[in-house]
Amino acid sequence: MKGKFLFLPIAREGVRFILPLLLLTAVFYYRGWLIPAVIFLVLSIFVIAFFRDPERVCPKVEGGIVSPADGKVVGIEEVEDALYNGKAVRVSIFLNIFNVHVNRVPVAGQIVDIVYNKGKFLNAANDKASLDNEQNSLLIETSKGGRIVVRQIAGLIARRIVCWVKKGEFISRGERFGLIRFGSRTDIFLSLGTEISVKVGDKVKGGRDLIGVLK
């Protein structure tokens, strides 16, 4: 969930990592151990940056689908998905360690199912990651009866998927629903024929940039 740390917008999940690093930085500096102090200061800055959680304004487009994550579009293809219960267009977004890692809800609706699968930790940019890696999937049904699936996929470095929402909840477009710690991938599954407005190689911002429009 969103919080504040030293007046910075930081996901609360990050505070328990940031505080020990800053404490060790202060201890090393106080003892005059400058090299360890500098190392832990750099680590502190990196972790603060990783857990940053800036405000985002969703575009007011009827049926607009906002990106569920910051990152680079690494794949757009037609696939068969069990949770979606049929064929869908999968848009895959790879998050490197420098991206904002808070995930956003792409469309308003109700969470009708959440499925977690414990798995491996392959490089999230690898296509096999969508099948083999640890992942958490949300099935969302819109007010018009359409459905989409959003899937959080852990990566080579990531070791924890965090999901803040529950089955049965009604969620708003752009709302924060979770994060993946330290490098990951987010896939979104859309109905065939959905107007996709991004292409492979595009960089997107979660909760701000449109990736398509619902039919």
N, C-alpha and C positions, 0 to 999 in steps of 0.2 A: 504494500500500500504506500501511497504517497506520504512523505513527511518532510521535515526540515532538519538540516544539520548545518550548524554554523551559518544560518540564513540561506543555505543553498537547497534547492529542491532535490531531495535525495529519497530514493525508495527506502522505506524503513528496514527492509531486509538487509541493507548494506551497513547499517549502523554498527552491528556487532563485529563487522570486519574492520571498519574504519577506526573505531575507538582504540582497540589494542595496538594497531599500527602507529597511531599518533602518540599513544602512551610510551611505546618503545622508542619512538623518535625523540621524545622529550627526555627520557631516561638517559639515552646514549649522549644526547647533547649536553645534559647536565653534568655527566661524568667526563666530558671532554673527548669522547670517542666520536670524532667528527665523521669519519668514513662510514661507520654503521649508521650514524644519525642521518647522513645524506641518503644512504640507501633506503632506509625506512621512510624517509620523507618522500622520496620518489614513489615508493610503493603506496604510500598513503594517498598521494595525488592521483595515481593510477586508479586505485579502488574507488575514490570519491568520484572520479570521472566516469567509471564504469557504472556506478549505481545512480548517476544523475537521472532526474525525472522531470524534464521540462514540460511546461504547459503546451498543449497543442490545440489549435482551432480547426474543427472539421469543416470541410467545404459544404455549403448548403446546396447540395445537388440531389434532386429526387432520385432515390434508388442507388445513390452513390455508395461504392464499397471502398472504404479507406484501408490503407495498408495496415496490417496487424503488427508490423515491426519496422524498425529502421534497418537499412541494409541494402544489399545489391540483389536484384532479380537474377537468379541463376538458372531458372527453368520455367517454361510454360508448356504444358503438354496435357494431352488427354490420357486419363488413367482410369482404372477400375479401383474403387475404394470400398472396403467392407462397411465402415461406419457410415459413409455417404449412401451406401446401399445402391451402388450403380456406377455408371460412368460419370466422370466430372473433369473439368479443366483444373489442373493443379498449377498454382503459381507458387514458386519456391523462392524464399528470400533468405539469403545468407547474411548473418550478422558477424562481423569480425569483433575483436576485443575492444575496439575503439567506438563502436556504435552504442547508442542508447539501447538497453536490453529490456526495458519495460514493454510488455505486449499490450496492444490495444484491440478493442472489439471492432471488427470491420463493419458490421451492420447491427441495427437494433433488432431485438427479438428475445426469445426465451431459450435458455439452455435446456435442451431436452435429454441430453446425455453427456457424460464425461467419461472417457476411457483412458486409463493409464496403463502403459506397457513398459515393464522394466526390460532394458536391453543393453546393447553394447555402447561403446563410445568411439565410433569412427569419426573421421573428419566430416563435419556437417555439410561441407560443400560436395562431398561424395554422394552420388545418387543413391547408393545402397543405404545411406544414413536414414532415409525415409522409411525403410523397411526394417532395419536391424537395430537402430539406436533406441535408447530410452526416449520415450515420448509421451505426451499428454494431449488428448484430442477433445475438442468441444464441438458438439453438434448443436447448431443454432437454427431455430425455426423463426422465420420472419412473420410479421403480422399478416402478410398475404399468403402464407403457407409455403413459401419457398424455404430452402434449407442450404446451409453452407457448413463446412467443417473447417476449423482452425486447429492446426497441429503444432505444438511446441516440440522441437526435437533437440535433444542434447547433442553436444559435439565432442571433439577430441579432448578439449580442456574442460568443458562444462561437466559438472558432477551433480547438479541439482536443478530440477524443474520446480518452479513455484507457481501455484495456481490459487488465486484469491477468490474465485467465484464457485458457486455450487449448483448442482443440478436443480432445475426448476426455477432458477432466478430469471428475472427479466432484466436485460442489460441494454444500455444505450450505446449508440455508435460512438466510438472514440474513447469509451470507458476503459480504464486499466483493468486487465484481468490476470496478469501474472508476469513472470520474468524467468529467464534462464541464466544461470550464473556462468560467466566467463566463456563466451564464444558459443554460437548456436545457429539454429536455422528455424524458420517458421514457414509452414506450408498452409495455403488456403485452397480449399476445394470448392469450385463454383459450378453451377449448372452449365451444361453444354449450350452454346449459343450466347453466353454472357459476353457483353461487349467489354473486351479487355483493353485498357488504355495504357498499358506498359509493355515493354519488350525486354528481352534478355539483355542484361548489361546496365539497365536503368538503376539509378539509386533512388530510394524512396524513404520517406519519413513516416513512422507509425502514427496513425491518428490524424494525419494532415494531408497526405497525398492520396489521390484517387488511384486505384488500380483497375477499376472497372465500374460498370453500371448494371444493376439488376434488371432483368427483363420482366 
